[in-house]
């Protein structure tokens, strides 16, 4: 569904991705693991066309999106929920969700998607008239995910959804991610909490220095000494 083929990305003279190759199949949850600065966020930003590659190819559903514009990528169903939530703090929960459907011409479809988000995340339904900036960190993360769902994703890319959240809330976020896949949306997950991510994903890649260094099934990586030593602890 999503494929990176030898993609290189530079920020000025600094190379962030060094010929990275990876793939995500329809119906999977795939995690990208790695330390800060490894290239995980750049990978998502390149898929979203927010960052342009120097070389290599990015394909989504068989189409070459390497040189696409961000709104074209969104229109194709590849939706990016960025790190830090980036909700509109002065708008209500409902208004934030409505903005998720900005490119969708069928307003009835947008309304139905919002209702499905409320069914998946009932706390947002209770807070629909509340300003986004008054929500807790976990609630804001749920709102950011919900806003992405209103866009109608074929694939949802989530960047560090557990950042800054208490362990109990992290577990809730991961359960929501699992439910999203169960309802038919493929997920690409960037996550520093490797243990939480590997419990809900099918496969994972470890990125280090802009390249993939380890790849495999999540269940295997949970038992891999390299992953235990680097990311999971004892």
N, C-alpha and C positions, 0 to 999 in steps of 0.2 A: 504493500500500500504506500509506504514511504521508503525511499531508497536514497542513500548518500553514496556516491561513487567517487572515491579519491578526491574529496573536497578540501580545498585549501582556502583559508581566509586570513587576511591581514588587517590589522589596525595600524595604518601608517606603515612603519618598517617592522612592526612586531607581528610575528606570525602566531595566530591563535589556533587554527586548525591546520594539521600537517598531513593532508591526504586521508582524511577520515572516511571510512566506509562502514555503513551499517544499514539495517533494514528493519522495518516493522510490518508485520503481516496483519491483514484484516482480522479483527476480533481479539487481538492480543492486548495485554498490558506489558509494555517494555520499559525498563528503567535504565537511565543513564546515571552511573555512579562515578564519584571521583571527588578529589579535594577542590578547594577554592582555586580558581584560575586554570582548571584543567581543560576547559573548553566546552562545558556542558551547556551553559546559557548561550554561548555563541552558536552552538549546533541548532538550538531551537530558533534563535534569531535568524539564522541562515535559512532554515526551512520556511520561516514566516516572510522571507524576503525583506526583513528589516536590515539585514546585513548582506552584502553581495559577496559572492565567492570569487576568488582570483582564478581558480581552475576547478575542474571536476564538474559533476552533474548532480542535481537534486531532482528526483521524480516523485510525483504524487499521483496515485491511481493511474500510472502509466504515462502521465503527461510530464514533459520537461518544464519544471518551474524555476530553473536556475536563474533566469533573468526576468521572472515575473514581478509584478508590482504587489505590494502587501494586500491591497483590496481584492486583487485577483485571486490570491491564495485563500483569503477568507471566503470569497465567493465559491471557491472550489470545495470548501468544507474542511479546511485545515485551520483549526482555531487554537490560538496561543493564549494561555492564561499566564501572564508574566510574574516574575518574582516580585514580592512586595505588595501583591494584591492590586494596588492601583485602582481602587474603586473611586467613585466621585463622592467625596465626603459630605458635600452640602446637598446632594440629591438623596431622595428617599430610596429605600430598598427597591420598590417597584420601578422607580425611574431608572435606577442603575440596570435593572433587568431589561427594561424596554430598550435601553441603548445597546444591549447585546444584539438586538435584532435590527440595528440601524440599516443594514444593507438588504434586509428582507422586505420585499414589496408587499407581500401578503400579510396585512396586519392581523388578520384572523389567525394565521399560522403562528405569529409571534405571541398572541394572547394564549393560544393553546400550549405553546412551549413554556410560557411563564407558569401556567397552571401545573404543568408536569414538573417544573422545578419546585413549585410549592409542595407537590406531593412527595418528591424525593427529599426535600429539605423543609419540613413543616415549620421549623423555627423561623425561616424567612417569611413564611406566610403570616406568622404572628407579628413580625416586625415590618410588614410591607410599607407602612406609612412613616417609619422611623428613618431619620437621616443616617446614611451609611457611616459617617464619621463617629457616631455614637455607639456603634456595635463593638463587641469584643473582638479581639484578634481572630479567634476561631470563627466567629460569625462573619467577619469581613472576608475570611478565606472562603467560606461557603458561598458568600455572595459573589465573589470573583469567579468561582467555579460555575455557579448558576448563570451568571451573565454570559460565560462562554457557551453554556448549553443552549441558551436562547438563540445563538447564532446558527444553530443547526449543524453541529460538527459531525463529519464522518470520522475525523480523528481529532482528539483533544490533547493538546500538549500543555503539560502543567510544570511550571518551574518553581521548585522548592515550596510545595504547598504546606509543608509542616514547619516551615521556618518560624521560630519564636513561639511555638505553641506548646502547651503542657502535654505530657504523655497521653493523658486520657483523650484530649482533643485530637492529638495526632492519630490515635486509633480510630476515632470517629471519621476523620478526613479520609483515612485509608479505606474504611468501609464504604464511604461514599464513592470513592474512585472505583472500587470493585463493583459496586452497584451500577455505575455508569457503563462499565464494560458489559455487564450482564444485560443491560438494556439495549446493547447493540452498537456502542461507540468505542472505537479503538482508542487506546490511551498510550501516549509517550510521556513518561514521568521522569523529570530531573529531580533527584532527591539526595540530600546528604545523610539523611537517616537511613542508612543502608539496610539495617535490620527490618525496619518497618516496611520499606519498599519491597524487599525481597519476599516478604510474607504474602504480598498481594499480586506480584507480577508473575508473568510466565517466563520471561527471559530478561537478561540484563547485559549491558556493556559497561565495562570500566574504562573511563577516559582519563588519560594522563598525558599532559604535554601536547594536547591537540590530536592524539591518536587513540584508537581503541587498543587496549593492552590485554584485556580479558573479555571473553564473551561466553555465554552459556545459559542453560536453564537456571531459573532462580533457585530451585531446590538443590541443584548441584553447587551453586555458588555459596549458598548458606553453609555448606560443609567444606568449602575450599579453604585450605590453610592460608593461602595468600589473601583471601578476602577477610577471613577471620582476623588475621594479624593486622591488616591495614585499616579495616572499617568496622569490624564487629566486636573486637575485644575478646576477652576470655569467654 
